[in-house]
């Protein structure tokens, strides 16, 4: 049904968004008690790494030190200033929420094109290539980031206006299966501006270090990492966050 859908493209209907939310909650229920160690891969992975550390800049510096590709790509670039401006305040706002979140194996690429459908419901889940041991709310924030914000509009000067009906339907569906107390919505809001960031750094390393594709690395760092973070600081991102704050009691 979504074979040709690009990442960051919308569901066909709010019913599909709700069904996807229910399926994600069932996946999280199924993962409870599965305690395998996190993956050891460092490149092209979606996981909580630097952005859950108390000192973000030190964590990223250590990651760069271990990677010749990142050292080469970021040479001469003031990455500390870029992260401090675009992401550090949001990352610091996230840290207090982490103590209440239980680690969980998660999908980390929950998009309509990674789901199979039958009669409007999710019948199967595809593409666990980015799965890792993270948090349920990290996965849920990723699902919102993947499906509710048309990021590709930014390439043509658009504003990437979030689809609030999709946001509501996905969270309504999730909450029918797995409770979302007010504290969980507050943590979800904190995750949203930074949920893409570790993966974006990993993509930068992948494109520049493995594929020798500097143009794609520029997109990963400049657009996916920084421009998405800037969107959350702007009018449309704040509109999405305000909507979640206004509705958080509805999902509890």
C-alpha positions as CSV (number, residue, x, y, z in Angstrom):
1,X,0.0,0.0,0.0
2,X,2.9,2.4,0.8
3,X,5.5,0.7,-1.5
4,X,6.4,4.0,-3.2
5,X,6.0,6.3,-0.2
6,X,9.2,8.3,0.7
7,X,10.2,8.8,4.3
8,X,8.5,11.8,5.9
9,X,5.4,11.4,3.6
10,X,2.0,11.2,5.2
11,X,-0.4,8.4,5.9
12,X,-3.2,8.0,3.4
13,X,-5.7,8.7,6.2
14,X,-6.0,9.5,9.9
15,X,-7.4,5.9,10.3
16,X,-4.1,4.6,9.1
17,X,-2.3,6.8,11.5
18,X,-4.4,5.5,14.4
19,X,-3.8,1.9,13.3
20,X,0.0,2.6,13.1
21,X,-0.1,4.0,16.6
22,X,-1.9,0.9,17.9
23,X,0.6,-1.4,16.2
24,X,3.6,0.5,17.6
25,X,2.1,0.1,21.1
26,X,1.6,-3.6,20.6
27,X,5.2,-3.9,19.4
28,X,6.4,-2.2,22.6
29,X,4.3,-4.5,24.7
30,X,5.8,-7.5,22.9
31,X,9.3,-6.1,23.5
32,X,8.9,-5.8,27.3
33,X,11.1,-8.3,29.1
34,X,13.4,-8.8,26.1
35,X,16.7,-7.8,27.6
36,X,19.3,-8.4,24.9
37,X,22.3,-6.1,25.0
38,X,22.2,-3.0,22.7
39,X,23.8,-3.3,19.3
40,X,27.5,-2.6,19.0
41,X,27.3,-1.0,15.5
42,X,28.3,2.6,15.3
43,X,27.5,3.6,11.7
44,X,24.0,4.1,10.2
45,X,22.3,3.3,13.5
46,X,19.3,4.9,15.2
47,X,19.8,4.9,18.9
48,X,20.2,6.9,22.0
49,X,23.9,7.7,22.2
50,X,25.4,11.1,22.6
51,X,22.1,12.9,23.2
52,X,21.4,11.0,26.4
53,X,24.7,11.8,28.0
54,X,25.1,14.5,30.7
55,X,27.8,16.3,28.7
56,X,26.6,16.3,25.1
57,X,29.6,18.1,23.6
58,X,32.1,15.7,25.4
59,X,30.1,12.7,24.2
60,X,30.2,13.9,20.6
61,X,33.9,14.8,20.9
62,X,34.6,11.2,22.0
63,X,32.5,9.9,19.1
64,X,34.5,12.0,16.7
65,X,37.8,10.9,18.2
66,X,36.9,7.3,17.5
67,X,35.9,8.0,13.8
68,X,38.4,9.1,11.2
69,X,35.5,9.8,8.9
70,X,33.9,12.3,11.4
71,X,37.3,13.8,12.1
72,X,37.8,14.4,8.4
73,X,34.3,15.7,7.7
74,X,34.2,18.1,10.7
75,X,37.8,19.4,10.3
76,X,37.5,23.2,10.1
77,X,33.9,23.2,11.1
78,X,32.8,24.7,14.4
79,X,30.5,21.8,15.3
80,X,30.5,22.7,19.0
81,X,29.0,26.0,18.2
82,X,26.5,24.5,15.8
83,X,25.3,21.9,18.3
84,X,25.3,24.4,21.2
85,X,23.0,26.7,19.2
86,X,20.7,24.3,17.6
87,X,20.5,21.3,20.0
88,X,22.1,21.7,23.3
89,X,19.2,23.6,25.1
90,X,16.7,20.9,23.9
91,X,19.1,18.1,24.9
92,X,19.5,19.6,28.4
93,X,15.7,19.8,28.7
94,X,15.4,16.1,27.8
95,X,17.9,14.9,30.5
96,X,15.6,15.1,33.5
97,X,13.0,12.9,31.8
98,X,15.3,10.0,31.2
99,X,15.4,8.7,34.7
100,X,11.7,7.7,34.5
101,X,12.0,5.8,31.2
102,X,12.7,2.1,31.1
103,X,15.0,0.8,28.3
104,X,13.2,-1.1,25.6
105,X,14.1,-2.7,22.3
106,X,12.4,-0.5,19.7
107,X,11.9,-0.3,15.9
108,X,13.3,3.3,15.3
109,X,12.0,3.7,11.7
110,X,8.2,3.6,12.2
111,X,7.0,4.9,8.9
112,X,4.0,3.8,6.8
113,X,6.2,2.3,4.2
114,X,7.7,-0.1,6.8
115,X,4.3,-1.5,7.6
116,X,2.1,-4.0,5.6
117,X,-1.6,-3.4,5.6
118,X,-4.8,-5.4,5.4
119,X,-8.3,-3.8,5.4
120,X,-6.9,-0.6,6.8
121,X,-5.0,-2.3,9.7
122,X,-1.4,-3.1,10.2
123,X,-0.8,-6.7,9.4
124,X,3.0,-6.9,9.6
125,X,6.1,-4.8,10.4
126,X,9.1,-4.6,8.1
127,X,12.7,-3.3,8.2
128,X,14.1,-3.7,11.7
129,X,17.5,-2.6,10.4
130,X,17.6,0.4,12.8
131,X,16.2,-1.4,15.8
132,X,18.1,-1.1,19.1
133,X,17.6,-0.8,22.8
134,X,16.3,2.7,23.4
135,X,13.1,3.9,25.0
136,X,9.4,3.6,24.0
137,X,9.0,7.4,23.9
138,X,12.1,7.7,21.7
139,X,10.4,5.3,19.2
140,X,7.1,7.2,19.5
141,X,8.8,10.5,18.9
142,X,10.5,9.0,15.9
143,X,7.1,7.8,14.5
144,X,5.8,11.4,14.8
145,X,8.9,12.8,13.2
146,X,8.7,10.3,10.3
147,X,5.0,10.6,9.5
148,X,3.6,13.9,10.7
149,X,6.1,16.5,9.4
150,X,6.5,16.9,5.7
151,X,10.2,17.7,5.9
152,X,10.8,17.5,2.1
153,X,8.8,20.7,1.7
154,X,11.8,22.6,3.2
155,X,13.8,21.8,0.1
156,X,11.4,23.9,-2.0
157,X,11.0,26.8,0.5
158,X,8.0,25.4,2.3
159,X,7.3,25.5,6.0
160,X,6.8,21.8,6.6
161,X,3.6,22.4,8.5
162,X,3.0,19.5,10.9
163,X,-0.2,17.5,10.3
164,X,-1.8,17.7,13.7
165,X,-4.6,15.4,12.8
166,X,-2.0,12.7,12.1
167,X,-0.3,13.5,15.4
168,X,-3.6,13.1,17.3
169,X,-4.6,9.9,15.5
170,X,-1.3,8.2,16.0
171,X,-1.2,9.1,19.7
172,X,-4.9,8.2,20.2
173,X,-4.2,4.8,18.7
174,X,-1.1,4.3,20.8
175,X,-2.9,5.3,24.0
176,X,-5.7,2.8,23.4
177,X,-3.1,0.0,23.9
178,X,-0.4,1.5,26.1
179,X,-1.1,4.3,28.5
180,X,0.4,7.8,27.9
181,X,0.3,9.6,31.3
182,X,0.8,13.4,31.3
183,X,4.5,12.8,32.3
184,X,5.0,10.6,29.2
185,X,3.6,13.4,26.9
186,X,6.0,15.9,28.6
187,X,8.9,13.5,27.9
188,X,7.7,13.0,24.3
189,X,7.7,16.8,23.8
190,X,11.3,16.8,25.1
191,X,12.4,14.0,22.8
192,X,11.0,15.5,19.6
193,X,13.6,18.2,18.9
194,X,16.5,15.8,19.4
195,X,15.2,12.4,18.4
196,X,16.8,12.6,14.9
197,X,20.2,13.8,16.1
198,X,22.2,10.7,16.9
199,X,21.0,9.1,13.6
200,X,22.0,12.2,11.6
201,X,25.5,12.1,13.0
202,X,25.7,8.4,12.2
203,X,24.5,9.1,8.6
204,X,27.1,11.8,8.3
205,X,29.8,9.2,9.2
206,X,28.3,6.6,6.9
207,X,28.1,8.8,3.8
208,X,31.5,10.5,4.1
209,X,33.4,7.6,5.6
210,X,31.9,4.5,3.8
211,X,30.4,5.8,0.6
212,X,32.8,8.7,0.1
213,X,29.8,10.9,-0.7
214,X,30.5,14.3,0.7
215,X,27.3,15.8,-0.8
216,X,25.1,13.3,1.1
217,X,27.1,13.9,4.2
218,X,26.4,17.6,3.9
219,X,22.7,16.9,3.7
220,X,22.9,14.6,6.8
221,X,24.7,17.2,8.9
222,X,23.4,20.5,7.5
223,X,19.8,19.6,6.7
224,X,18.8,16.5,8.7
225,X,20.7,17.4,11.8
226,X,20.7,21.2,12.0
227,X,17.8,22.3,9.8
228,X,15.4,19.9,11.5
229,X,16.6,21.2,14.9
230,X,16.1,24.7,13.7
231,X,12.5,23.9,12.6
232,X,11.6,22.9,16.2
233,X,12.9,26.3,17.3
234,X,10.8,28.1,14.7
235,X,7.1,28.8,14.4
236,X,6.0,25.5,13.0
237,X,7.9,23.4,15.4
238,X,6.6,25.5,18.3
239,X,3.1,25.1,16.9
240,X,3.5,21.3,17.1
241,X,4.9,21.4,20.7
242,X,2.2,23.8,21.8
243,X,-0.5,21.4,20.4
244,X,1.0,18.5,22.4
245,X,1.1,20.6,25.5
246,X,-2.5,21.6,25.1
247,X,-3.7,18.1,24.5
248,X,-1.5,16.1,26.9
249,X,-4.3,15.4,29.4
250,X,-6.4,13.8,26.6
251,X,-4.0,10.9,26.3
252,X,-3.5,10.3,30.0
